[in-house]
Amino acid sequence: MDASQLTPILADNILSVQQVGKARAQKLNKLGIKTIGDLVTYYPRDYEDRNREKRVEALEDGDECAVTLLVCSDITLNRPRRTLRIYKVTACDDSGSVTLTWFNQDYIKDKIHKGSKYVFFGKVKKRGIFIEMVNPIFEEADAIRKKTTGIQPIYPLTEGITQTYMRMIQSNALSMVIGKLSDILPEELRGQFALAEINYALEKIHFPQTAEEAERARRRLVFEELLMLQLGLLHLKNSQVQVCGIQYKKRAEIRKFVENLPFQLTNAQWRVYQEIENDMIGKKQMNRLIQGDVGSGKTIVAVMAILLAALNGYQSVFMVPTEILAEQHYQSVVPMLQDYGVRVVLLTGSVTKKEKEHIKEGIKNHGFDLIIGTHALLEEDVSFANLGLVVTDEQHRFGVKQRAVLSAKSNPDILVMTATPIPRTLALILYGDLDISIIDELPPNRKPIETYSVTETMRDRINRFIRKKVEEGRQAYIICPLVEESEVIEAEAATSLADKLRERDLKGLTIGLIHGKMKWKEKEKVMRDFSEGKLDVLVSTTVVEVGVNVPNASVMVVENAERFGLAQLHQLRGRVGRGEYQSYCILFCQSSNEIARKRMEIMTTYSDGFKLSEKDMELRGPGDIFGIRQHGLPEFKIVNLYEDIEILKEAQAAASDIMKHQKLEGREDYKRLQSQLLSMFRKKLQEIALN
């Protein structure tokens, strides 16, 4: 919810909330909290139920609960070192005793008195008959309880902001807004889907008195977020539907092209081509996403679409993220299309100025039918004679803006390819402005990549294995962990690993290195040397360039594999297994925690990317795993797509009904919802207007 357009107070600076000064405001800014609206929609990640109360005899290790105890000893102070002060006291009820311990909390000595009764709340540590609570909060047993009762919210924090402080300012902010918010969801909709009213939902998501209240508030807020997203995407899609496309004619040569291929298309590839062809011969502009796992054969389907455009007299653009990938596509596509008179050219940043001018002239005068290239194609002085189709590889590298730049050069059909496997329901959310085709079948006779999760004890054995494979003529990737905090640290870590391999572990082998601090051209050169077989081993910090095809590489080693998501690990694994040789993926896992162990188990068990992405969501919740930020869509503040699939279905049904019956335009009670939608999606709609 971002109803600042509707309730001005939500747009007020965070400094107008009691107890928020400049220093704290700066810390809150780090959490993305700049306005009152940001604060009240900064939702708890969990709750602590302080209503749970137990007697000492019932306490179990790990319990978080309240206990009413009589203090039966004096407080002792122990100072093991200058900066550490440990206060201890023993307290009991008639069923047993508990040791209470506080670290560096000097106020304790004046607040706890022998012979007095208190309610203590905290986490229980139990070893045999010894029971301890560390840093419990407490209040006098006969006072009105405030701290040791009720359901307390727990927020994600940053340094300098405590839970107590966050709860206090949330309470202060809510007292300023509750009762003043206008609900953007009309009564009809709330009744239909049993949704709480907004003032109730905001108050109870932060300070519920029961678990049921928290759940009711959450459901309402999740529904609203998903509804806004669905309405926005339908709105975007409808804006595009009005764009008239080129009406191509079917051509018999496509069937001949397929019959002459040195391999047989899978049923999934043929089905997806038919979906593309139906779009291209139809009246509206095509905006289609081809989603397929690593190695499922997306490129050949795109080539068939390019051929259809060329046979109809139109030019196509095939845009990829890197020069080396553009070159690889050029080398594989030219032989396929030469018998059909399709003139192909490669346009990348490293083409000489003179050559570039010659190519641009040719594009302008229809001397070329297919232009394969990188971002160089987005330069404004590239003008086309008759652009009919734009194919972009790897959706996350090219945003709506970049597609719009190419589209503005005429009104071509758009085909986007991605190897990021996403469960269909989620693909419908993320790519709601595109139609979706899924290639869910791998070509036959592909050898599965053998995947192993190993610990440091296997290091020497793995190094011997890499040497053996190199002696057999193969190559290997070694991927360094991602250190998000700093590209500098990342580069240093990769450089020292490469040095260690050269000097000791893999001495005698030729080892290349790619990291984030290198210039693009340097990276391209190393990658090219590797793909041409001049390097035995490539050490890289970046997820090795998307889609680069090195059929001779048969070993993928991932250091600190627990730091990568399953989808990323799967993409990395897909860099090998591209040739005729048996390939291997070795995951070094340094963590012994349960989730890391499960993720490694999933990687070694499943090779299907769609299955993996579902498992990843089960384990982690989606967070930004699917790159919502990169799609320019509003980020989720409370939705967990894995848990909230049922609410998503309801929100999709509601959005579809609202659009179908044009309620946003035609109904007074939907006006607030309409203004909210326009304010959230204005930027995205403007981008589409560029088309």
Beta strands, then each sheet from edge to edge (+ up, - down):
strand 1: 46-49
strand 2: 64-71
strand 3: 76-81
strand 4: 84-93
strand 5: 96-103
strand 6: 117-127
strand 7: 130-134
strand 8: 137-140
strand 9: 151-154
strand 10: 287-292
strand 11: 315-319
strand 12: 344-347
strand 13: 370-373
strand 14: 387-393
strand 15: 413-418
strand 16: 435-439
strand 17: 450-454
strand 18: 475-479
strand 19: 511-514
strand 20: 537-540
strand 21: 553-558
strand 22: 584-588
sheet 1: 1+ 9-
sheet 2: 3+ 4- 2+ 6- 7+ 5+
sheet 3: 3+ 4- 2+ 6- 8+
sheet 4: 12+ 13+ 11+ 14+ 15+ 10+ 16+
sheet 5: 17+ 22+ 21+ 18+ 20+ 19+
end
